[in-house]
Amino acid sequence: MPPFAVKSNTQYWETIQKQYQAISGDLQGLNRHRYRQITGGNQEFMEALSFQHYLETQTLISYEASQARVTAMSGEGGAVQLTPEDYVLGIFDMVGELMRFSITSMATNGKLPAGKPNLNKKLKRDDSAEQAGDEMEIDEQSPASAEAPAPRDVLSDLRELRLQLEMFDPPRGEKFYFETEKKMTVMRECVDKVEKALYSLTVRGKERPKGWLPGASEDRRAALESY
C-alpha cells in the first residue's frame, strides 16, 4: 500500500471503529440475534478488510484473523460477532474489487498486477534418497542461466479463489444459500472480465504504442471498458 493511501484510509478505519464501539454493547448474548441489520455492515467491512490484506500480502485473510480484527475494534462493550456467513459473503464481494483493480491497472500500466519473483528459491538434494545410497543428480545452473520462478498474478489468484468458492456447498433452502448463489454468478462474471481484459491486452496491446495511457481527450471510462 502506498503511504498516501495508508494515511488517507486512517480516518475511515477510525470511523468504522467508532461505529462498532457504538453498537457492541447491544450485540452481546441473546441480543445479538435481534439486530440482523449488522450483517450487511459486516459484509462490507470484510470486503474492505480482505481487499487491503490482499494488496499488502497477496494472501486471503483467514476467518480467525478477521474476527480478531472486529473484536479489537469493538471496544469495552464486548466483541461484535463476525459470522462465518458474513465472512464468506464478504469474500465474494472482494472479488469485484480485485476485478476493478486489475482492469484499471491494465488500462493505465499496460500489465496485469503480479507479485514479486522469489529470488531466494534454491535447489535442494533429496536427503531420504541420499541416505538410501541413491543420490539424486541435480543440474547446477549458473546465475546467468537460472530463472526466477514466475510470480503469481491477480488473475491466477482469482481463478484459484473462484475454484474454491465454486466447491463451497452451503445448506440448501436457507437464506445463506440463496445469497451465495446470487453472489456466485457475479463472482464468475468478475473473473471472466479480467480474463477477457488480459486477452484483449495481449492481442490489441501490440497495436498500441509503448507507454500508451488514456489521454485527457479520451473518455477514460470508455478506454477502460474497451478492455
Protein Blocks (a to p, Z undefined) as FASTA:
>chain_A
ZZklmmmmmmmmmmmmmmmmmmmmmmgcjllmmmmmlmmmmmmmmmmmmmmmmmmnopac
dfklmmmmmmmmnojnopcdddfklmmmmmmmmmmmmmmmmmmmmmmnopacdddddfkb
ccdddfklmmnopacddddddfklpccdddddfklmmmmmmmmmmmpccdehiaklmmmm
mmmmmmmmmmmmmmmmmmmmmmmmmmpcehiacdfkbcfklmmmmZZ
